[in-house]
Each structure stands twice: as structure tokens, then as C-alpha cells.
Amino acid sequence: MIDTTRTVSRRTALAASFAGAAALALSACERGTLTKPAPADTLSLFNDNPSWTPGYHAAGTELRRLGGYRLAPQAVPNVSNYQQIVRMSAQTDSTADLVKWWNGYRLRDVARAGILADVTGAWDEAKSRGWCDDPALRETFTADGRQYGVPLYKSYYAVFYSKPVFARLGVEVPTTWQEFLHVVDTAHARHITPISSGGATSWESSIWFQQLVNGLDHRFYLDLAAGKRSYTDAECRQAMGVWSDLYRRGAFSSPDASVSDLPGRFAQGTTAMCLHGTWNTGAFLTAGIKNADLGAFLLPPPPGGTSSVVVESGVLAVSAKAHKRQGALDTARTWFDPAVQRAWTGFLRDTSADPSVVPDVGAVREVAAQVRTQRPAQAIRYWEASPPVLIEGNVQDLSAFMIDPTAARAARTLASMQRRAEKEWKAWKS
């Protein structure tokens, strides 16, 4: 429970500073279609991804058949504006019934502000029906012992690869770190970019950091994210050393590469691999990459590491002041139903929180099969793993490292990240 007797906190002050920008963002939206109650059999859904609208409609068809409500998605593609709209409209009668959000600390941040409704019952029912019994995933939807959203998807961070390029290079899917380095070196020698990896200007700079820290020491990664370990500890220094070595080998593309360019690079045969969330599978297939030409595998850990994988899961949440609160709560329960999950993941072409629901896409099935057989330890994505202000600052430091991936820059990067961690953990707990 939040102690409302405290003086105005840093977080409250930050929220107040968003008000003006949020008001402008709200006024820019169509109030008649975005903020008023939806028709009788319809639930409004705020989200930040316009390209997902057909998927929401497909899922909504099943939701209506099972529970009586379809979905009316309204997207705000600018993520900053979107977050401000959700935070500010939640305090008024202009909120949506359902909201797409992020899990982990980003979910806790809004849950403890009273913006979202408790949906613990949906998780309990999903467990009793055998649809989703995943304590680690459930924990990332939890604040003060209760759940405040259900999973939109459950993505694994895996290495996408071009099967035609691998065939041309004469290499196999690696099962050890040394075999992975062999693929990198072979591609580089043949003037093919081994790994497309952007992030110098985005959250994507955290992808290889999270992968290497978690791959080297899963327990350390979890403790680091929880503020129990230091960014200057040996494990982080080792991870940055491995990352620097990959740069030295010529493993990566220019750091300003964009994930939107990847399908074209795969189609042209100019890049071999990319580490990303499986939610990006659809971008490859939509751009014309053949299902048979796209593969994916879990990256083997560096020497001394153990089998582990980073997991990302979007959130479908119920607004605390939803116009149709009961209908939205019922829909959160129904969202777990396999029929809904098949419709949704069939569009998204990604894995579900229900392990029995896997779309008919080769790359996704390959990853799901590896997860099933290897049973890797699972870790929440770095972007959601710690207080948002801490992560966003650290992402900027990691972006700067990608531009100058030297040992000296690595040391300065980790020192800066630790200074920020000490400051932001204190603020989060205040």
C-alpha cells in the first residue's frame, strides 16, 4: 500500500510535470472515438502499436463468442505520448476499458498509483484450467502480492538467422559458444555482416548487455536487476569484455542499424543473424522472407555460463476506472482461453503464455522446441527489470558504449550505471 501521508515524492513531481504534455496529447486525439464509452458489446483498448489492430480484432472475435465483448483498439504510436495519455486519462472518465502496458517495474509503477484493476482471479482460473501455470512470469505481473494484468504474449530473446546464408557459409546452428564464434568469424571473412545489432539511439542497446550478463550468470542478473549487486562487479565487467571482443571480431553491424531494415538485409543475404525478441518474427514474414528461409535458436552461453533465456511479455490490463469494469475483468479471464490465444498468436506469430499454443511458423516452433527440451532458466527483459528511470538512463550509457566499444569505455559505462543505480533505487524506495 502507498503511504499517502508522505510529502510530495520525486515520482509525484515527475507525474505532475507530465500533465501539460499529456493534456496536449489528449487534445490531439479524437475524443469522440478515443475516450468516450464504446458501444454496448465493445471494450475500448488503448495501445501503442497501430500495426496490431488486425490481431486485436481477430482476438476480439473469439472474445465476443466466448464472453460477449469484442475489442475496439485505439493506438497512439508515439510511446512517450501514449504513456502520458494512459497515466493522465486514468484519473478521469476518459480512460479506456483495457490498456496495453509493460510488465515488471513498469507495471508496478502504475499499479501502485491506482491506475489498474486487480486481475488476480484471471491468473488463478488460468492455472486451474491448465492454460498458464508459470510462477516466474506471474511474478512479473505482480505488485504487493496481486496481479494487475494478463500476458499479451511471451517472447523469448533468440538469434534469428538466414538459412540460405548459413547454407552459403557452410555453417550449422551453433550449440556452443565456440561454434557461435565460428559462425561469426566465417561470416566476417566472407564480407557478410555476422550480426545486425542496432541500439545506439534506442532501448535495443540493452539487448546484448542483458543477454551476456544473464548468459554468464543468471542468478547475478536477477540480483543486479533487483538492486542487490553492483554494475561494477566482476560479472558485469566480464560481460562487457565478451561484448567488446565480439566487436573486435567484426561481429556487429553499425550501431545505428534499424530493426526495420533487418528483413531487407536478410533477403539480400548481407547479414547472417540478429538477436531479438520472437515478437519480431512477423516483421520478417510480412516483408517477404519465406517461412522456410527463417530460423531461430537460443544463443549458447559463453564459457562458464548456464542455459538461460531472456523473456519479454506485454501486458493487457484493466483500467481501474473502466467504463465497463466487469466486462473488462471478464475479458481478462477469457484472454487466457486457448481459442483466443490461437487467434492472437496466429496474427502476432509469436509464442503464448500458454505453452500449448504455438503458431505454425518455423522459427517460432524451433525456439519453443528448444525451450521445451532445454528448460533454460528464464529472466525478465532488462527494460522492465528495474525502476524505469534507472533503466532509461542506463540504456543511454549502453548506447554510448556501442559507438565506442573499448575496455576504457566499458569501465566508464559500468561506473556511470552504478552511480545511477544507487540514486534511482533510493528514489524508488522513498
C-alpha positions as CSV (number, residue, x, y, z in Angstrom):
1,M,0.0,0.0,0.0
2,I,1.2,3.5,-0.8
3,D,1.8,5.8,2.2
4,T,-0.2,8.9,1.2
5,T,0.8,10.8,4.3
6,R,4.3,11.3,2.9
7,T,5.3,14.7,1.5
8,V,5.3,15.0,-2.3
9,S,7.7,12.4,-3.7
10,R,10.0,12.7,-6.6
11,R,7.7,10.4,-8.6
12,T,4.7,12.7,-7.8
13,A,6.6,15.7,-9.0
14,L,7.6,13.9,-12.2
15,A,4.0,12.9,-12.8
16,A,2.9,16.5,-12.4
17,S,5.4,17.6,-15.0
18,F,3.8,15.2,-17.5
19,A,0.4,16.8,-17.1
20,G,0.9,19.6,-19.6
21,A,2.3,17.3,-22.3
22,A,-0.4,14.7,-21.6
23,A,-3.1,17.3,-22.0
24,L,-1.7,18.3,-25.4
25,A,-1.5,14.6,-26.4
26,L,-5.1,14.0,-25.3
27,S,-6.4,17.0,-27.2
28,A,-4.6,15.7,-30.3
29,C,-6.7,12.5,-30.1
30,E,-10.2,12.1,-31.4
31,R,-12.0,12.5,-28.1
32,G,-15.2,11.2,-29.6
33,T,-13.6,7.9,-30.6
34,L,-10.7,7.5,-28.2
35,T,-12.1,8.4,-24.8
36,K,-15.9,8.0,-24.8
37,P,-17.6,4.7,-23.7
38,A,-17.6,2.1,-26.5
39,P,-20.9,0.6,-27.8
40,A,-22.6,-2.0,-25.6
41,D,-20.8,-5.1,-26.8
42,T,-17.4,-3.4,-27.2
43,L,-14.5,-2.7,-24.9
44,S,-12.1,0.1,-25.7
45,L,-8.4,-0.7,-25.7
46,F,-5.6,1.8,-25.6
47,N,-2.3,0.6,-27.1
48,D,0.8,1.9,-28.8
49,N,1.0,-0.3,-31.8
50,P,-1.3,0.5,-34.8
51,S,0.0,-2.5,-36.8
52,W,-1.5,-4.8,-34.2
53,T,-5.1,-3.7,-34.9
54,P,-6.0,-6.7,-37.1
55,G,-4.7,-9.0,-34.3
56,Y,-6.8,-7.3,-31.7
57,H,-9.9,-7.7,-34.0
58,A,-9.1,-11.4,-34.5
59,A,-8.8,-12.0,-30.8
60,G,-11.9,-9.9,-30.3
61,T,-13.9,-12.1,-32.5
62,E,-13.2,-15.1,-30.2
63,L,-13.6,-13.0,-27.1
64,R,-17.1,-11.9,-28.2
65,R,-18.0,-15.5,-28.9
66,L,-16.9,-16.7,-25.5
67,G,-17.8,-13.7,-23.3
68,G,-19.9,-11.2,-25.3
69,Y,-17.3,-8.5,-25.8
70,R,-15.2,-7.5,-28.8
71,L,-12.3,-5.1,-28.8
72,A,-12.1,-1.6,-30.2
73,P,-8.3,-0.8,-30.3
74,Q,-7.2,2.8,-30.3
75,A,-3.5,3.3,-30.9
76,V,-1.2,6.2,-30.1
77,P,2.1,5.3,-31.9
78,N,4.3,7.7,-30.0
79,V,5.3,5.8,-26.9
80,S,6.0,8.9,-24.8
81,N,2.6,10.4,-25.6
82,Y,1.0,7.1,-25.1
83,Q,2.3,6.6,-21.6
84,Q,1.3,10.1,-20.7
85,I,-2.2,9.6,-22.0
86,V,-2.7,6.4,-20.0
87,R,-1.4,8.0,-16.8
88,M,-3.4,11.1,-17.1
89,S,-6.7,9.8,-18.5
90,A,-6.7,7.1,-15.8
91,Q,-7.6,9.8,-13.3
92,T,-10.7,10.9,-15.3
93,D,-13.8,9.5,-17.0
94,S,-11.8,9.4,-20.3
95,T,-9.9,6.2,-19.7
96,A,-10.2,3.1,-21.8
97,D,-11.6,-0.2,-20.5
98,L,-8.4,-2.1,-21.4
99,V,-4.8,-0.9,-21.6
100,K,-1.7,-2.4,-23.2
101,W,1.3,-1.9,-20.9
102,W,4.7,-3.4,-19.9
103,N,5.3,-5.8,-17.0
104,G,7.9,-5.8,-14.2
105,Y,8.7,-2.4,-12.6
106,R,6.9,-0.5,-15.3
107,L,3.7,-2.3,-14.3
108,R,4.4,-1.8,-10.6
109,D,4.9,1.9,-11.2
110,V,1.4,2.4,-12.5
111,A,-0.3,-0.3,-10.3
112,R,0.8,1.4,-7.1
113,A,-0.6,4.7,-8.4
114,G,-4.0,3.1,-8.5
115,I,-4.3,3.2,-12.3
116,L,-5.0,-0.5,-12.9
117,A,-7.5,-3.1,-11.5
118,D,-6.6,-6.3,-9.7
119,V,-6.9,-9.3,-12.1
120,T,-5.5,-12.0,-9.7
121,G,-8.6,-14.1,-10.4
122,A,-7.8,-14.4,-14.1
123,W,-4.4,-16.0,-13.2
124,D,-6.0,-18.3,-10.7
125,E,-8.5,-19.5,-13.2
126,A,-5.9,-19.9,-15.9
127,K,-3.8,-22.1,-13.6
128,S,-6.8,-24.2,-12.5
129,R,-7.7,-24.8,-16.2
130,G,-4.2,-25.7,-17.2
131,W,-3.8,-22.7,-19.5
132,C,-0.9,-21.0,-17.8
133,D,0.9,-22.1,-14.7
134,D,4.1,-20.1,-14.8
135,P,5.1,-18.6,-11.4
136,A,8.1,-16.8,-12.8
137,L,6.0,-15.0,-15.4
138,R,3.2,-14.3,-12.9
139,E,5.7,-12.6,-10.6
140,T,6.5,-10.0,-13.3
141,F,2.8,-9.1,-13.3
142,T,2.7,-8.7,-9.5
143,A,2.6,-5.7,-7.2
144,D,2.0,-6.1,-3.5
145,G,1.1,-9.7,-3.9
146,R,-1.6,-9.1,-6.5
147,Q,-1.6,-9.3,-10.3
148,Y,-2.5,-6.2,-12.4
149,G,-2.5,-7.6,-16.0
150,V,-2.5,-10.7,-18.1
151,P,0.1,-11.6,-20.8
152,L,-0.3,-10.3,-24.3
153,Y,2.5,-12.7,-25.4
154,K,5.5,-14.4,-24.0
155,S,8.5,-13.7,-26.2
156,Y,12.0,-15.3,-26.0
157,Y,15.1,-13.4,-27.0
158,A,16.6,-15.7,-29.6
159,V,19.0,-15.4,-32.6
160,F,17.2,-15.1,-35.9
161,Y,19.2,-16.4,-38.7
162,S,19.1,-16.7,-42.5
163,K,19.0,-20.3,-43.5
164,P,20.2,-19.5,-47.1
165,V,23.2,-17.5,-45.7
166,F,24.1,-20.3,-43.3
167,A,24.0,-22.8,-46.2
168,R,26.2,-20.5,-48.3
169,L,28.7,-20.2,-45.5
170,G,28.6,-23.9,-44.8
171,V,27.9,-23.5,-41.1
172,E,25.4,-25.2,-38.8
173,V,23.2,-23.8,-36.0
174,P,25.7,-23.4,-33.1
175,T,25.2,-25.4,-29.9
176,T,28.3,-24.0,-28.0
177,W,29.8,-20.5,-27.7
178,Q,32.9,-21.6,-29.7
179,E,30.6,-22.8,-32.5
180,F,28.8,-19.5,-32.4
181,L,32.2,-17.6,-32.7
182,H,33.0,-19.9,-35.7
183,V,29.8,-18.7,-37.4
184,V,30.7,-15.0,-36.6
185,D,34.3,-15.4,-37.9
186,T,33.2,-17.3,-41.1
187,A,30.6,-14.7,-42.0
188,H,33.0,-11.8,-41.3
189,A,35.7,-13.5,-43.5
190,R,33.1,-13.7,-46.4
191,H,32.2,-10.0,-46.0
192,I,28.7,-10.8,-44.6
193,T,27.7,-8.9,-41.5
194,P,27.6,-11.6,-38.8
195,I,25.1,-9.9,-36.5
196,S,22.8,-6.9,-37.2
197,S,22.6,-5.1,-33.9
198,G,21.2,-1.6,-33.6
199,G,20.6,0.4,-30.5
200,A,22.8,3.4,-30.4
201,T,19.7,5.5,-30.2
202,S,17.1,3.2,-28.6
203,W,16.3,0.6,-25.9
204,E,17.8,-2.0,-28.2
205,S,21.3,-1.2,-26.8
206,S,20.3,-3.3,-23.8
207,I,19.7,-6.5,-25.8
208,W,23.3,-7.7,-25.8
209,F,24.0,-6.5,-22.3
210,Q,21.1,-8.4,-20.9
211,Q,21.9,-11.5,-23.0
212,L,25.6,-11.6,-21.9
213,V,25.1,-10.9,-18.2
214,N,22.2,-13.4,-17.9
215,G,24.1,-15.9,-20.0
216,L,27.2,-15.7,-17.9
217,D,25.4,-15.8,-14.5
218,H,21.6,-16.0,-14.4
219,R,21.4,-15.5,-10.6
220,F,23.7,-12.5,-10.8
221,Y,21.5,-10.9,-13.5
222,L,18.4,-11.3,-11.3
223,D,20.2,-9.8,-8.3
224,L,21.6,-7.0,-10.3
225,A,18.2,-6.0,-11.7
226,A,16.8,-6.1,-8.1
227,G,19.5,-3.7,-6.9
228,K,21.3,-6.4,-4.8
229,R,24.5,-6.4,-6.8
230,S,26.7,-3.7,-8.4
231,Y,27.3,-2.9,-12.1
232,T,31.0,-2.7,-11.3
233,D,31.1,-6.3,-10.1
234,A,33.2,-8.8,-11.9
235,E,30.3,-10.4,-13.7
236,C,29.3,-7.2,-15.4
237,R,33.0,-6.5,-16.3
238,Q,33.2,-10.0,-17.8
239,A,30.0,-9.5,-19.9
240,M,31.3,-6.1,-21.2
241,G,34.6,-7.8,-22.1
242,V,32.8,-10.5,-24.1
243,W,30.8,-7.8,-25.8
244,S,34.0,-5.8,-26.7
245,D,35.6,-9.0,-28.0
246,L,32.6,-9.5,-30.4
247,Y,33.1,-6.0,-31.7
248,R,36.8,-6.7,-32.1
249,R,36.0,-9.7,-34.2
250,G,33.8,-7.6,-36.5
251,A,30.7,-9.3,-35.4
252,F,28.3,-6.4,-35.5
253,S,26.7,-4.0,-37.9
254,S,26.9,-0.3,-37.5
255,P,25.3,0.6,-34.1
256,D,22.8,2.9,-35.9
257,A,21.3,0.0,-37.7
258,S,17.5,-0.2,-37.5
259,V,15.5,-3.3,-36.8
260,S,13.1,-2.2,-39.5
261,D,15.9,-2.8,-42.0
262,L,16.6,-6.4,-41.0
263,P,14.1,-8.1,-43.3
264,G,15.7,-6.4,-46.3
265,R,19.2,-7.4,-45.2
266,F,18.2,-11.0,-44.7
267,A,16.5,-11.0,-48.1
268,Q,19.7,-9.6,-49.7
269,G,21.9,-12.1,-48.0
270,T,24.1,-9.3,-46.5
271,T,23.6,-10.3,-42.8
272,A,23.5,-13.7,-41.1
273,M,22.0,-13.2,-37.7
274,C,20.1,-10.9,-35.3
275,L,19.4,-11.3,-31.6
276,H,15.9,-10.1,-30.9
277,G,12.5,-10.9,-29.3
278,T,10.4,-13.5,-31.1
279,W,7.7,-10.9,-31.3
280,N,9.6,-9.6,-34.3
281,T,9.0,-12.8,-36.3
282,G,6.1,-11.2,-38.1
283,A,8.1,-8.3,-39.4
284,F,10.3,-10.8,-41.3
285,L,7.5,-12.8,-42.8
286,T,5.4,-9.7,-43.6
287,A,8.4,-8.3,-45.5
288,G,8.5,-11.3,-47.7
289,I,11.1,-13.6,-46.0
290,K,9.9,-17.1,-46.7
291,N,9.0,-19.2,-43.6
292,A,11.4,-21.9,-44.8
293,D,14.3,-19.4,-45.0
294,L,14.0,-18.0,-41.5
295,G,15.3,-19.9,-38.5
296,A,15.9,-19.1,-34.8
297,F,17.9,-20.6,-31.9
298,L,18.7,-19.8,-28.3
299,L,22.2,-18.4,-28.0
300,P,24.6,-20.8,-26.2
301,P,26.1,-19.2,-23.1
302,P,29.7,-18.0,-23.0
303,P,32.2,-20.3,-21.3
304,G,31.2,-20.8,-17.6
305,G,27.6,-19.8,-18.2
306,T,24.5,-21.8,-17.9
307,S,21.4,-22.3,-20.1
308,S,19.1,-19.3,-19.7
309,V,16.9,-17.0,-21.8
310,V,15.6,-13.5,-21.5
311,V,11.8,-13.3,-21.7
312,E,9.5,-10.4,-22.6
313,S,5.8,-10.2,-22.0
314,G,3.4,-7.4,-22.9
315,V,0.5,-6.6,-20.6
316,L,-3.2,-6.5,-21.2
317,A,-4.5,-4.6,-18.2
318,V,-7.9,-3.4,-16.9
319,S,-8.3,0.3,-16.1
320,A,-9.3,0.9,-12.5
321,K,-12.0,3.4,-13.8
322,A,-13.0,1.4,-16.9
323,H,-16.4,2.3,-18.3
324,K,-17.3,-1.4,-18.4
325,R,-15.2,-2.6,-15.5
326,Q,-16.9,-6.0,-15.0
327,G,-16.8,-6.7,-18.8
328,A,-13.2,-5.8,-18.9
329,L,-12.4,-8.1,-15.9
330,D,-14.3,-10.9,-17.5
331,T,-12.3,-10.4,-20.7
332,A,-9.0,-10.5,-18.8
333,R,-10.1,-14.0,-17.7
334,T,-11.2,-15.0,-21.2
335,W,-7.9,-13.8,-22.7
336,F,-6.2,-16.9,-21.4
337,D,-8.6,-19.2,-23.3
338,P,-6.7,-21.2,-26.0
339,A,-9.1,-20.2,-28.7
340,V,-8.3,-16.5,-28.1
341,Q,-4.6,-17.2,-27.8
342,R,-4.6,-19.1,-31.1
343,A,-6.3,-16.2,-32.9
344,W,-4.0,-13.7,-31.3
345,T,-0.7,-15.5,-31.7
346,G,-1.7,-16.6,-35.2
347,F,-1.6,-12.9,-36.1
348,L,1.4,-12.0,-34.0
349,R,3.3,-15.1,-34.9
350,D,4.9,-15.4,-31.5
351,T,4.7,-17.7,-28.5
352,S,1.9,-17.5,-25.9
353,A,1.9,-17.7,-22.1
354,D,0.1,-21.0,-22.7
355,P,2.9,-23.3,-23.9
356,S,0.4,-25.5,-25.8
357,V,-0.3,-22.6,-28.2
358,V,2.4,-22.1,-30.8
359,P,1.8,-20.6,-34.2
360,D,2.6,-22.5,-37.3
361,V,5.8,-20.6,-38.0
362,G,9.1,-22.5,-38.3
363,A,11.4,-20.1,-36.4
364,V,9.0,-19.7,-33.5
365,R,8.5,-23.5,-33.3
366,E,12.2,-24.0,-33.3
367,V,12.6,-21.7,-30.3
368,A,9.6,-23.2,-28.5
369,A,11.1,-26.7,-29.0
370,Q,14.4,-25.6,-27.6
371,V,12.7,-24.1,-24.5
372,R,10.8,-27.3,-24.1
373,T,13.8,-29.6,-24.3
374,Q,16.5,-27.4,-22.6
375,R,14.3,-25.9,-19.9
376,P,16.5,-22.8,-19.7
377,A,16.3,-20.5,-16.6
378,Q,14.1,-17.5,-17.6
379,A,14.8,-13.9,-16.8
380,I,12.7,-10.8,-17.3
381,R,13.9,-8.4,-20.1
382,Y,16.2,-5.7,-18.8
383,W,13.8,-2.9,-20.0
384,E,11.2,-4.0,-17.4
385,A,13.6,-5.5,-14.8
386,S,14.3,-2.4,-12.6
387,P,12.8,1.1,-12.0
388,P,12.1,2.8,-15.3
389,V,14.2,6.0,-14.7
390,L,17.2,3.8,-13.9
391,I,16.8,1.6,-17.0
392,E,16.3,4.5,-19.4
393,G,19.4,6.3,-18.2
394,N,21.4,3.1,-18.3
395,V,20.2,2.4,-21.9
396,Q,21.8,5.8,-22.9
397,D,25.1,4.7,-21.4
398,L,25.0,1.4,-23.2
399,S,24.2,3.2,-26.5
400,A,27.3,5.3,-26.0
401,F,29.4,2.1,-25.4
402,M,28.1,0.7,-28.7
403,I,29.6,3.6,-30.5
404,D,33.0,3.2,-28.7
405,P,33.1,-0.4,-27.6
406,T,36.5,-0.3,-25.9
407,A,37.7,-1.5,-22.5
408,A,38.1,2.0,-21.2
409,R,34.6,3.0,-22.3
410,A,33.2,-0.2,-20.7
411,A,34.7,0.7,-17.4
412,R,33.2,4.2,-17.5
413,T,29.9,2.8,-18.7
414,L,29.6,0.5,-15.7
415,A,30.7,3.1,-13.2
416,S,28.0,5.5,-14.6
417,M,25.4,2.8,-14.5
418,Q,26.2,2.0,-10.8
419,R,26.1,5.7,-9.8
420,R,22.6,5.9,-11.3
421,A,21.5,2.7,-9.7
422,E,22.4,4.0,-6.2
423,K,20.5,7.2,-6.8
424,E,17.4,5.7,-8.5
425,W,16.9,2.7,-6.1
426,K,16.9,5.2,-3.3
427,A,14.3,7.3,-5.1
428,W,12.2,4.2,-5.9
429,K,12.1,3.1,-2.3
430,S,11.3,6.6,-0.9
